[in-house]
């Protein structure tokens, strides 16, 4: 068997590794060194039950992958647009998914998938792709598939026809990505045109100036593996140069890196630092590059960063972003879901205790919300409600089980399986959650869900004999592709001089806790892991202390702790003096409101300035939390009749009047359109809506008037559908329907609001089926298990992704104002975060970006009444990408080929319009 250009030459065998060699196995093998250790906190799971759960994972993968391949229009792949678009036909994302079939012991299916990739994928299309995403998903998928293909060929039963075809495709793709590195810094452009490269008119890219740290720092595994497989050293050289530049640009006093960097100057564009979105896989690849390549400098860099992370970012069990220049100052009051990978990385590092703590905190959040919200606050409220079926928590669960052998983590995995089947499973696969609070779905099933989630869950329950190859001979990439560890001894022609520091030898202290012996991890204490988890069992429900404040900050030199926002009293002279010392001014506005303004340069000292910034941030957070408590949460409209049976859940806005679905039993009934459709006069078809839920169009009169008219006609509930065609909860904030300023106690039925796109789903269903029954409730209810096995037409929902990052500034302003009445609040389409200024606790604030004149924030009252924003999150500086999908169709109709091609062209055009990468 020959390797293209090098690697294992013709007739050669796999180079043998010393099992515990520092070069290849230090971190990787500590995964399995403790498998015989388990805590007494959970009973061992029988092999039969583990096999049953493993088989359930296989069935789930077949359901997701099979329906994905045969669906009328494939589920939109958000992060793998590249391969989805460059394929020749409807076979999408093959190279990033084929090797999971091998891991799942579907060897024949794996071989078939490889043939289809070779037959269908074209890499020479005029399409702009993300360098980062294409590397980890497409290039990584090709290399992972090649790794397993040559292993199977060597075993002599399968893949005997294979002659490095996937590797040749990977090499072709690698060369297409290289022009992105044509910068003075060596950091790659974020996007490249596969056909025309960079900075050509037809390329439509190459003018970007910024990239994220993870985007530039998550290349070394795939690029180095490509060099080691082929002998073409240029790929590894380019990836190393990018890593070297990031290392040199770290903030030297804190040893932290920012989120976004200028690819030409090396200046940090965003100076906040954490372990989640924008940075996450940079840290992961430093440690794994050491494991795969055996270069000590990568380990020293990782350990240097890790020490800084544990000093500044880790506030067990939380991981909070900080400023790289002021690392004792938190940059966020919330965490994003991507940091869930970090406990798994800590296991590779060998630092088990904080891994257990953070993992348990995340698990408690999942048990509260069924899934990990895309972002959640330090007191575990939902910050962003989406959950795109991310696999990072399952990844950490797998690594913790391998490190501890604790059957508790098998039970965690079982919970993940149950939640996926219960809440995310749909006829066409598994749908991402649009809102974990209501259970509503998106038309989205990302490639990482297929490539990672099922792989980690299957391996969690698999015994060594269940897998036909030794998984310990491979390392996982960030996309869970498998690269063989024998690459560490192959084609080592690249210079490995230590570029990490000016010293020729490593600091031995940095090697502490790198793959320790299990006797150190669990010193004669079988309850070790349980003792760490136990204090966190109720932390989510009881709310942990705000931010887990660093005690040493609060008591500097025996001084009083800094003033906290929750303790501030506007009438306390001592508090006003403290504000002045912190550079915070209190200004009385002409309209009676009080405004807080901070100028850091006016603070008595740098420490006081930091305290002032923290005070302002706490004031914003405190007000935001109180505002959310005052607002009504979103509601759910669930279609429960045939052929949907509860699988379709739509996020709806509530009303400030009528039956409160959070306090009363849900309302269930068939829907009927009212006549007139606007519901602004006495209904002419009362017999049609009698005992049913009336569908009404927004406009021409007040919401309360509509409710009274349908109630008088005998309706048991109402759904108001937006008259603004194309509106969707994907792009517009949810809101609550206000009353008409009069007494609305006479309205007894529940009323919900749907945007046009969600409302069209019910209208389409009503056109296609004689009867459509829905459930109006505070959140989606469990589906009837007897209906799960019936054949159903696939349904599609709308994609949504939100991303926001914090604004950092030396000057901050917040307003304290009188509390609005419910009537006034209902008129404000973008309400400020307000609270009483004349009470002891001034808990409400708003960023200065909002207009200080309250009259300017009140739009003219429409006939429907204006609507109070339910998702009034503090949107910080970032750029957002949104994907558009065609409207939903519920009929059992055969779509003509012209329509399929038209839909596909729409996807291509949508992708080509994307201007920024989304992590």
Secondary structure as UniProt FT lines:
FT   TURN            4..5
FT   TURN            10..11
FT   TURN            19..20
FT   TURN            22..25
FT   HELIX           26..29
FT   TURN            30..36
FT   TURN            40..41
FT   HELIX           47..70
FT   TURN            79..80
FT   HELIX           81..86
FT   HELIX           94..103
FT   TURN            104..105
FT   HELIX           107..120
FT   STRAND          128..130
FT   HELIX           131..133
FT   HELIX           134..139
FT   HELIX           140..155
FT   TURN            160..161
FT   HELIX           165..178
FT   HELIX           179..181
FT   STRAND          191..193
FT   TURN            194..196
FT   HELIX           201..203
FT   STRAND          210..212
FT   HELIX           213..217
FT   HELIX           220..230
FT   HELIX           234..248
FT   TURN            252..255
FT   STRAND          260..262
FT   TURN            263..265
FT   STRAND          268..270
FT   STRAND          272..273
FT   TURN            277..279
FT   HELIX           280..293
FT   HELIX           296..308
FT   HELIX           309..313
FT   STRAND          314..315
FT   TURN            316..317
FT   STRAND          318..319
FT   STRAND          322..323
FT   TURN            327..328
FT   STRAND          334..336
FT   HELIX           337..341
FT   HELIX           342..349
FT   HELIX           352..369
FT   STRAND          375..377
FT   TURN            378..379
FT   STRAND          382..384
FT   HELIX           392..404
FT   HELIX           408..419
FT   HELIX           420..424
FT   STRAND          425..426
FT   TURN            427..428
FT   STRAND          429..430
FT   STRAND          433..435
FT   TURN            436..439
FT   STRAND          440..441
FT   HELIX           447..448
FT   HELIX           449..453
FT   HELIX           454..461
FT   HELIX           464..466
FT   HELIX           471..473
FT   STRAND          474..476
FT   TURN            478..479
FT   STRAND          482..484
FT   HELIX           485..489
FT   HELIX           508..511
FT   TURN            512..513
FT   HELIX           518..521
FT   TURN            526..527
FT   HELIX           528..534
FT   TURN            535..538
FT   HELIX           539..542
FT   HELIX           546..548
FT   HELIX           551..554
FT   HELIX           556..558
FT   HELIX           565..567
FT   TURN            570..571
FT   HELIX           573..581
FT   TURN            582..583
FT   STRAND          584..588
FT   TURN            590..591
FT   STRAND          594..599
FT   HELIX           600..602
FT   HELIX           606..630
FT   STRAND          635..639
FT   TURN            642..646
FT   STRAND          648..653
FT   TURN            661..663
FT   STRAND          667..673
FT   TURN            677..678
FT   HELIX           686..689
FT   TURN            690..691
FT   STRAND          693..697
FT   HELIX           703..712
FT   TURN            713..714
FT   STRAND          717..721
FT   TURN            725..726
FT   TURN            729..731
FT   STRAND          735..737
FT   TURN            745..746
FT   STRAND          750..754
FT   HELIX           756..768
FT   STRAND          773..777
FT   HELIX           785..787
FT   TURN            788..789
FT   STRAND          811..817
FT   HELIX           822..827
FT   TURN            829..830
FT   TURN            848..849
FT   HELIX           854..857
FT   TURN            863..864
FT   STRAND          867..869
FT   HELIX           897..912
//
